[in-house]
Amino acid sequence: MRVLITGGSSGLGAALARAFSARGDSVLICDLNPPVVGAPSGATSAPEGAGAPSHPFRSFLAPGGPVPSTVAPAPSGSEAAPSAAAPASPADTASPAGDAAPATTAYLHLDVRSEDDWAAALDWVTRNWGGLDVLVNNAGVAGGGRIDVATLEEWEWITQINLFGVVRGTRAFVPMFKAQRSGYIVNTASLAGLVHPAGMGSYNAVKAAVVAFTETTGHELASYGVKASAVCPSYFRTNLVSSMQGADKGLAAIISHLVESSPVSADDIAAAVLAGMERGDEIILPDEAARQAWGLKQSDRAAYDKVMRAQAAKLEALGE
């Protein structure tokens, strides 16, 4: 299969590149930064049960132990911005060595906010492959903040990358998928697209929009033989927090702790994504914390609301 992955030089994108390559697929990594080429690390645990928490929201909302006072610095990738004080533009840094991509992958510079870059990606695929089997709209950034703390500039920044990046990529390749009457669009959303904790208004909103857009895409393109899936993981170990920017420092510290303490790796999530694609899941819940959280919201809304509001109270207690 021919697979294009945005944000493929680091984090989940790099793990997906390794997973697709391992099964013999041709992979084009599209990112601001070229990938580090090396041997794949491989998944180390079974994705369907990886990191099962003792409580459905243990890893998602209720971190144990001390919460760091700042976001730990890390090399950024995908569509990452270096810090809250930096301009709202992606960082120009190399991918971390742990995100090594197989030597067989191709690379093309792409900013998901650029129509010209998407046109160049379509041209590359047409000239080199003559078509595309899987489009993975994965590039994204971390963000959020309480309603009266996050700025409108932060909302615009995260929307342009996390939502309109998906829309631009899909629009670029839909004509090709329609013409060939086949294809698979995989959009990286988040558990935050399904359950909506306090302090993450902008992130929740754009990820929920990605889930909705993915469902719409699946309906519109079904008659052309094209499938669409939204990937909705809970927290897993990745460099995504390096892209976190915004005025809400309390939230940033919590997100950093949740990511760094997660027992689930990007390779675990990638393996579960491929399994979900094989099943044809429209919503892929790739880890146990995500499945439990979504299950609780569906089965016991009162209990879900109680947990969410307790989390909101803890966040408010942190102050500014």
CORSULTA-V347182 format. One record per residue. N is the residue number from 1. RES is the residue in one letter. PSI is psi in degrees with one decimal (* if undefined). OMEGA is omega in whole degrees, 0 to 359 (* if undefined). D_LAST is the distance of its C-alpha to the last C-alpha in Angstrom with 2 decimals. Layout:
n=N res=RES psi=PSI omega=OMEGA d_last=D_LAST
n=N res=RES psi=PSI omega=OMEGA d_last=D_LAST
This chain:
n=1 res=M psi=154.8 omega=179 d_last=48.76
n=2 res=R psi=119.7 omega=191 d_last=47.07
n=3 res=V psi=128.0 omega=173 d_last=43.28
n=4 res=L psi=128.8 omega=182 d_last=40.71
n=5 res=I psi=119.7 omega=173 d_last=37.16
n=6 res=T psi=151.9 omega=185 d_last=34.30
n=7 res=G psi=32.8 omega=188 d_last=31.67
n=8 res=G psi=1.4 omega=182 d_last=34.47
n=9 res=S psi=-8.8 omega=182 d_last=34.01
n=10 res=S psi=168.6 omega=173 d_last=31.24
n=11 res=G psi=-139.5 omega=181 d_last=29.52
n=12 res=L psi=-36.2 omega=179 d_last=30.97
n=13 res=G psi=-43.4 omega=178 d_last=33.04
n=14 res=A psi=-38.9 omega=178 d_last=34.82
n=15 res=A psi=-39.8 omega=177 d_last=35.41
n=16 res=L psi=-38.5 omega=177 d_last=36.92
n=17 res=A psi=-41.9 omega=178 d_last=39.08
n=18 res=R psi=-42.2 omega=183 d_last=40.40
n=19 res=A psi=-45.4 omega=178 d_last=41.05
n=20 res=F psi=-42.5 omega=180 d_last=42.92
n=21 res=S psi=-36.5 omega=182 d_last=44.84
n=22 res=A psi=-26.1 omega=179 d_last=45.86
n=23 res=R psi=8.0 omega=173 d_last=47.73
n=24 res=G psi=9.5 omega=180 d_last=49.50
n=25 res=D psi=154.0 omega=172 d_last=47.58
n=26 res=S psi=129.9 omega=187 d_last=47.34
n=27 res=V psi=130.9 omega=171 d_last=43.72
n=28 res=L psi=117.3 omega=176 d_last=42.30
n=29 res=I psi=123.8 omega=176 d_last=38.83
n=30 res=C psi=120.6 omega=187 d_last=37.07
n=31 res=D psi=165.8 omega=173 d_last=34.06
n=32 res=L psi=-30.3 omega=184 d_last=32.83
n=33 res=N psi=141.0 omega=177 d_last=33.89
n=34 res=P psi=149.1 omega=180 d_last=37.15
n=35 res=P psi=156.1 omega=169 d_last=37.08
n=36 res=V psi=125.0 omega=183 d_last=38.09
n=37 res=V psi=129.2 omega=180 d_last=41.51
n=38 res=G psi=-171.0 omega=181 d_last=42.51
n=39 res=A psi=138.7 omega=178 d_last=43.40
n=40 res=P psi=148.8 omega=180 d_last=41.22
n=41 res=S psi=-36.0 omega=179 d_last=39.36
n=42 res=G psi=152.8 omega=178 d_last=40.09
n=43 res=A psi=149.1 omega=183 d_last=38.43
n=44 res=T psi=-1.4 omega=180 d_last=38.62
n=45 res=S psi=165.7 omega=182 d_last=38.28
n=46 res=A psi=123.2 omega=187 d_last=39.31
n=47 res=P psi=-33.2 omega=185 d_last=36.78
n=48 res=E psi=-18.8 omega=179 d_last=37.65
n=49 res=G psi=10.3 omega=187 d_last=36.56
n=50 res=A psi=129.7 omega=173 d_last=34.25
n=51 res=G psi=33.8 omega=181 d_last=31.38
n=52 res=A psi=119.5 omega=183 d_last=32.09
n=53 res=P psi=157.5 omega=178 d_last=29.37
n=54 res=S psi=-20.9 omega=177 d_last=30.45
n=55 res=H psi=144.0 omega=185 d_last=28.25
n=56 res=P psi=-25.1 omega=181 d_last=27.87
n=57 res=F psi=14.5 omega=185 d_last=24.09
n=58 res=R psi=-49.5 omega=184 d_last=23.98
n=59 res=S psi=-18.7 omega=185 d_last=23.19
n=60 res=F psi=-37.3 omega=187 d_last=21.36
n=61 res=L psi=-20.4 omega=189 d_last=18.82
n=62 res=A psi=71.0 omega=182 d_last=19.21
n=63 res=P psi=140.6 omega=177 d_last=19.14
n=64 res=G psi=158.4 omega=178 d_last=20.97
n=65 res=G psi=-177.2 omega=183 d_last=20.57
n=66 res=P psi=147.4 omega=177 d_last=17.76
n=67 res=V psi=126.9 omega=180 d_last=14.92
n=68 res=P psi=150.1 omega=182 d_last=14.89
n=69 res=S psi=-16.2 omega=179 d_last=12.10
n=70 res=T psi=163.0 omega=175 d_last=13.04
n=71 res=V psi=126.5 omega=180 d_last=15.15
n=72 res=A psi=132.0 omega=180 d_last=18.72
n=73 res=P psi=146.5 omega=178 d_last=20.77
n=74 res=A psi=153.9 omega=177 d_last=23.73
n=75 res=P psi=140.2 omega=183 d_last=26.40
n=76 res=S psi=157.3 omega=178 d_last=25.63
n=77 res=G psi=-171.0 omega=184 d_last=28.12
n=78 res=S psi=-125.3 omega=181 d_last=28.78
n=79 res=E psi=63.6 omega=190 d_last=26.62
n=80 res=A psi=143.4 omega=173 d_last=23.87
n=81 res=A psi=144.0 omega=193 d_last=21.79
n=82 res=P psi=-31.1 omega=183 d_last=21.17
n=83 res=S psi=169.9 omega=181 d_last=17.56
n=84 res=A psi=-27.9 omega=183 d_last=14.62
n=85 res=A psi=-9.4 omega=185 d_last=16.34
n=86 res=A psi=161.3 omega=176 d_last=19.70
n=87 res=P psi=157.7 omega=182 d_last=21.63
n=88 res=A psi=68.5 omega=178 d_last=21.63
n=89 res=S psi=153.3 omega=184 d_last=24.77
n=90 res=P psi=149.8 omega=180 d_last=25.88
n=91 res=A psi=149.9 omega=180 d_last=26.19
n=92 res=D psi=71.3 omega=182 d_last=29.73
n=93 res=T psi=161.1 omega=181 d_last=29.94
n=94 res=A psi=158.3 omega=177 d_last=32.40
n=95 res=S psi=148.7 omega=177 d_last=32.01
n=96 res=P psi=151.6 omega=184 d_last=31.62
n=97 res=A psi=-29.9 omega=180 d_last=34.98
n=98 res=G psi=-11.2 omega=180 d_last=34.14
n=99 res=D psi=29.8 omega=185 d_last=34.13
n=100 res=A psi=137.3 omega=177 d_last=37.79
n=101 res=A psi=150.3 omega=177 d_last=39.70
n=102 res=P psi=148.8 omega=182 d_last=43.41
n=103 res=A psi=-17.7 omega=183 d_last=45.81
n=104 res=T psi=-10.1 omega=182 d_last=47.26
n=105 res=T psi=149.2 omega=174 d_last=44.22
n=106 res=A psi=161.6 omega=181 d_last=44.32
n=107 res=Y psi=141.4 omega=175 d_last=41.47
n=108 res=L psi=130.1 omega=177 d_last=40.67
n=109 res=H psi=131.4 omega=179 d_last=37.88
n=110 res=L psi=129.0 omega=169 d_last=35.83
n=111 res=D psi=118.8 omega=187 d_last=32.69
n=112 res=V psi=-10.7 omega=177 d_last=32.08
n=113 res=R psi=-5.1 omega=187 d_last=31.14
n=114 res=S psi=117.8 omega=175 d_last=34.62
n=115 res=E psi=-37.7 omega=179 d_last=37.60
n=116 res=D psi=-40.6 omega=179 d_last=39.91
n=117 res=D psi=-37.9 omega=178 d_last=38.59
n=118 res=W psi=-37.8 omega=177 d_last=39.12
n=119 res=A psi=-38.1 omega=179 d_last=42.60
n=120 res=A psi=-36.8 omega=178 d_last=43.31
n=121 res=A psi=-43.3 omega=178 d_last=42.25
n=122 res=L psi=-41.1 omega=179 d_last=44.59
n=123 res=D psi=-42.4 omega=179 d_last=47.32
n=124 res=W psi=-47.4 omega=181 d_last=46.91
n=125 res=V psi=-42.3 omega=181 d_last=47.17
n=126 res=T psi=-45.6 omega=182 d_last=50.17
n=127 res=R psi=-39.3 omega=187 d_last=52.02
n=128 res=N psi=-31.5 omega=185 d_last=51.39
n=129 res=W psi=-24.9 omega=183 d_last=51.27
n=130 res=G psi=7.6 omega=180 d_last=52.73
n=131 res=G psi=176.6 omega=181 d_last=50.15
n=132 res=L psi=139.0 omega=178 d_last=47.02
n=133 res=D psi=-38.9 omega=183 d_last=46.65
n=134 res=V psi=125.4 omega=171 d_last=42.91
n=135 res=L psi=119.7 omega=178 d_last=39.97
n=136 res=V psi=104.2 omega=175 d_last=36.67
n=137 res=N psi=90.4 omega=189 d_last=33.71
n=138 res=N psi=-24.6 omega=186 d_last=31.24
n=139 res=A psi=137.6 omega=180 d_last=29.26
n=140 res=G psi=172.3 omega=180 d_last=25.57
n=141 res=V psi=161.6 omega=175 d_last=22.05
n=142 res=A psi=146.2 omega=179 d_last=18.83
n=143 res=G psi=-173.2 omega=181 d_last=15.91
n=144 res=G psi=-158.1 omega=182 d_last=13.74
n=145 res=G psi=148.7 omega=179 d_last=10.32
n=146 res=R psi=154.2 omega=190 d_last=9.48
n=147 res=I psi=-41.8 omega=183 d_last=11.99
n=148 res=D psi=8.6 omega=179 d_last=10.26
n=149 res=V psi=-46.0 omega=180 d_last=7.98
n=150 res=A psi=142.5 omega=181 d_last=10.94
n=151 res=T psi=162.5 omega=176 d_last=13.69
n=152 res=L psi=-29.7 omega=176 d_last=17.33
n=153 res=E psi=-37.6 omega=177 d_last=18.37
n=154 res=E psi=-40.4 omega=177 d_last=16.53
n=155 res=W psi=-45.2 omega=181 d_last=18.36
n=156 res=E psi=-40.2 omega=180 d_last=21.59
n=157 res=W psi=-51.3 omega=184 d_last=21.34
n=158 res=I psi=-31.7 omega=178 d_last=20.95
n=159 res=T psi=-42.2 omega=180 d_last=23.54
n=160 res=Q psi=-36.4 omega=183 d_last=26.05
n=161 res=I psi=-55.8 omega=190 d_last=26.04
n=162 res=N psi=-29.7 omega=179 d_last=25.47
n=163 res=L psi=-58.6 omega=184 d_last=27.43
n=164 res=F psi=-22.8 omega=172 d_last=29.76
n=165 res=G psi=-40.6 omega=177 d_last=30.60
n=166 res=V psi=-43.6 omega=181 d_last=32.06
n=167 res=V psi=-45.8 omega=180 d_last=33.78
n=168 res=R psi=-44.6 omega=181 d_last=35.33
n=169 res=G psi=-42.4 omega=179 d_last=36.59
n=170 res=T psi=-46.8 omega=179 d_last=38.11
n=171 res=R psi=-35.5 omega=181 d_last=39.75
n=172 res=A psi=-35.8 omega=188 d_last=41.20
n=173 res=F psi=-8.2 omega=179 d_last=43.02
n=174 res=V psi=-43.3 omega=178 d_last=43.93
n=175 res=P psi=-39.1 omega=178 d_last=47.20
n=176 res=M psi=-45.3 omega=180 d_last=48.23
n=177 res=F psi=-41.2 omega=179 d_last=47.46
n=178 res=K psi=-43.0 omega=182 d_last=49.41
n=179 res=A psi=-39.5 omega=181 d_last=52.32
n=180 res=Q psi=-8.2 omega=178 d_last=52.62
n=181 res=R psi=42.5 omega=176 d_last=51.91
n=182 res=S psi=162.8 omega=177 d_last=49.72
n=183 res=G psi=166.3 omega=180 d_last=46.32
n=184 res=Y psi=125.6 omega=177 d_last=43.07
n=185 res=I psi=120.6 omega=180 d_last=39.58
n=186 res=V psi=118.1 omega=181 d_last=36.76
n=187 res=N psi=125.0 omega=178 d_last=33.20
n=188 res=T psi=108.4 omega=175 d_last=30.27
n=189 res=A psi=-124.0 omega=181 d_last=27.80
n=190 res=S psi=159.2 omega=170 d_last=25.62
n=191 res=L psi=-29.2 omega=178 d_last=25.34
n=192 res=A psi=-14.0 omega=174 d_last=22.31
n=193 res=G psi=-11.8 omega=182 d_last=25.10
n=194 res=L psi=-39.0 omega=175 d_last=26.57
n=195 res=V psi=143.9 omega=197 d_last=23.86
n=196 res=H psi=84.9 omega=181 d_last=20.52
n=197 res=P psi=156.6 omega=178 d_last=17.48
n=198 res=A psi=153.7 omega=176 d_last=14.26
n=199 res=G psi=1.4 omega=185 d_last=11.57
n=200 res=M psi=36.8 omega=187 d_last=14.55
n=201 res=G psi=-50.6 omega=183 d_last=16.08
n=202 res=S psi=-42.2 omega=180 d_last=17.55
n=203 res=Y psi=-45.2 omega=177 d_last=18.75
n=204 res=N psi=-44.8 omega=185 d_last=20.19
n=205 res=A psi=-46.9 omega=182 d_last=21.89
n=206 res=V psi=-35.0 omega=179 d_last=23.57
n=207 res=K psi=-35.4 omega=174 d_last=24.69
n=208 res=A psi=-37.5 omega=177 d_last=26.09
n=209 res=A psi=-37.9 omega=177 d_last=27.84
n=210 res=V psi=-41.6 omega=177 d_last=29.32
n=211 res=V psi=-47.1 omega=180 d_last=30.67
n=212 res=A psi=-43.2 omega=180 d_last=32.20
n=213 res=F psi=-37.8 omega=179 d_last=33.60
n=214 res=T psi=-43.2 omega=177 d_last=35.14
n=215 res=E psi=-44.5 omega=178 d_last=36.87
n=216 res=T psi=-44.4 omega=179 d_last=38.16
n=217 res=T psi=-44.4 omega=179 d_last=39.44
n=218 res=G psi=-40.8 omega=179 d_last=41.26
n=219 res=H psi=-46.3 omega=184 d_last=42.98
n=220 res=E psi=-34.9 omega=188 d_last=44.02
n=221 res=L psi=1.3 omega=182 d_last=45.41
n=222 res=A psi=-39.1 omega=182 d_last=47.00
n=223 res=S psi=-13.2 omega=177 d_last=50.39
n=224 res=Y psi=5.8 omega=180 d_last=50.28
n=225 res=G psi=19.4 omega=182 d_last=49.78
n=226 res=V psi=132.5 omega=179 d_last=46.18
n=227 res=K psi=160.5 omega=177 d_last=43.54
n=228 res=A psi=136.2 omega=178 d_last=39.75
n=229 res=S psi=143.3 omega=173 d_last=37.18
n=230 res=A psi=129.9 omega=180 d_last=33.39
n=231 res=V psi=124.4 omega=187 d_last=31.93
n=232 res=C psi=73.0 omega=179 d_last=29.03
n=233 res=P psi=156.9 omega=167 d_last=27.95
n=234 res=S psi=-162.9 omega=181 d_last=25.20
n=235 res=Y psi=136.7 omega=174 d_last=23.43
n=236 res=F psi=163.1 omega=186 d_last=26.00
n=237 res=R psi=118.7 omega=181 d_last=26.24
n=238 res=T psi=170.3 omega=178 d_last=25.95
n=239 res=N psi=14.8 omega=184 d_last=24.56
n=240 res=L psi=-32.8 omega=183 d_last=22.58
n=241 res=V psi=-18.5 omega=178 d_last=19.19
n=242 res=S psi=-18.2 omega=179 d_last=20.48
n=243 res=S psi=-3.7 omega=185 d_last=20.21
n=244 res=M psi=128.5 omega=174 d_last=16.51
n=245 res=Q psi=149.7 omega=180 d_last=14.88
n=246 res=G psi=170.7 omega=185 d_last=11.96
n=247 res=A psi=-16.2 omega=185 d_last=8.72
n=248 res=D psi=87.9 omega=184 d_last=6.73
n=249 res=K psi=-32.4 omega=179 d_last=7.13
n=250 res=G psi=-43.5 omega=178 d_last=6.61
n=251 res=L psi=-42.3 omega=181 d_last=9.28
n=252 res=A psi=-39.7 omega=180 d_last=11.30
n=253 res=A psi=-40.8 omega=180 d_last=11.81
n=254 res=I psi=-46.2 omega=180 d_last=13.07
n=255 res=I psi=-43.4 omega=180 d_last=15.29
n=256 res=S psi=-44.7 omega=181 d_last=16.68
n=257 res=H psi=-43.5 omega=182 d_last=17.67
n=258 res=L psi=-41.1 omega=180 d_last=19.29
n=259 res=V psi=-48.0 omega=185 d_last=21.27
n=260 res=E psi=-27.6 omega=183 d_last=22.43
n=261 res=S psi=-1.4 omega=182 d_last=23.51
n=262 res=S psi=139.8 omega=176 d_last=25.38
n=263 res=P psi=-3.4 omega=186 d_last=29.14
n=264 res=V psi=133.9 omega=180 d_last=29.99
n=265 res=S psi=165.2 omega=176 d_last=30.97
n=266 res=A psi=-34.3 omega=178 d_last=31.30
n=267 res=D psi=-35.1 omega=175 d_last=35.06
n=268 res=D psi=-46.3 omega=181 d_last=34.86
n=269 res=I psi=-43.3 omega=181 d_last=33.12
n=270 res=A psi=-42.9 omega=179 d_last=35.66
n=271 res=A psi=-39.7 omega=180 d_last=38.57
n=272 res=A psi=-32.7 omega=177 d_last=37.33
n=273 res=V psi=-47.5 omega=179 d_last=36.93
n=274 res=L psi=-38.3 omega=178 d_last=40.55
n=275 res=A psi=-40.7 omega=178 d_last=41.67
n=276 res=G psi=-36.3 omega=176 d_last=39.93
n=277 res=M psi=-41.3 omega=179 d_last=41.62
n=278 res=E psi=-36.0 omega=179 d_last=44.94
n=279 res=R psi=-17.4 omega=184 d_last=44.45
n=280 res=G psi=27.1 omega=181 d_last=43.43
n=281 res=D psi=129.0 omega=177 d_last=40.16
n=282 res=E psi=-35.6 omega=172 d_last=38.41
n=283 res=I psi=118.2 omega=181 d_last=35.09
n=284 res=I psi=113.1 omega=176 d_last=34.91
n=285 res=L psi=96.6 omega=195 d_last=32.74
n=286 res=P psi=-0.5 omega=180 d_last=33.29
n=287 res=D psi=160.3 omega=187 d_last=31.76
n=288 res=E psi=-38.7 omega=179 d_last=32.00
n=289 res=A psi=-41.2 omega=179 d_last=28.33
n=290 res=A psi=-44.1 omega=181 d_last=28.43
n=291 res=R psi=-40.1 omega=181 d_last=31.73
n=292 res=Q psi=-42.1 omega=181 d_last=30.66
n=293 res=A psi=-47.3 omega=179 d_last=27.43
n=294 res=W psi=-38.2 omega=179 d_last=29.37
n=295 res=G psi=-39.7 omega=179 d_last=32.24
n=296 res=L psi=-42.6 omega=180 d_last=30.26
n=297 res=K psi=-38.2 omega=181 d_last=28.90
n=298 res=Q psi=-34.4 omega=188 d_last=32.49
n=299 res=S psi=-28.1 omega=185 d_last=34.19
n=300 res=D psi=82.1 omega=186 d_last=32.01
n=301 res=R psi=-34.0 omega=180 d_last=29.47
n=302 res=A psi=-42.5 omega=179 d_last=28.73
n=303 res=A psi=-39.2 omega=178 d_last=27.86
n=304 res=Y psi=-47.5 omega=180 d_last=25.75
n=305 res=D psi=-38.3 omega=179 d_last=23.74
n=306 res=K psi=-43.9 omega=179 d_last=23.32
n=307 res=V psi=-44.3 omega=182 d_last=21.89
n=308 res=M psi=-40.3 omega=183 d_last=19.53
n=309 res=R psi=-27.3 omega=172 d_last=18.19
n=310 res=A psi=-39.3 omega=177 d_last=17.87
n=311 res=Q psi=-39.5 omega=179 d_last=15.76
n=312 res=A psi=-39.5 omega=179 d_last=13.54
n=313 res=A psi=-38.8 omega=178 d_last=13.26
n=314 res=K psi=-40.3 omega=179 d_last=12.40
n=315 res=L psi=-42.3 omega=181 d_last=9.55
n=316 res=E psi=-33.2 omega=180 d_last=8.22
n=317 res=A psi=-19.2 omega=179 d_last=8.97
n=318 res=L psi=-18.2 omega=182 d_last=6.61
n=319 res=G psi=-160.7 omega=181 d_last=3.78
n=320 res=E psi=* omega=* d_last=0.00
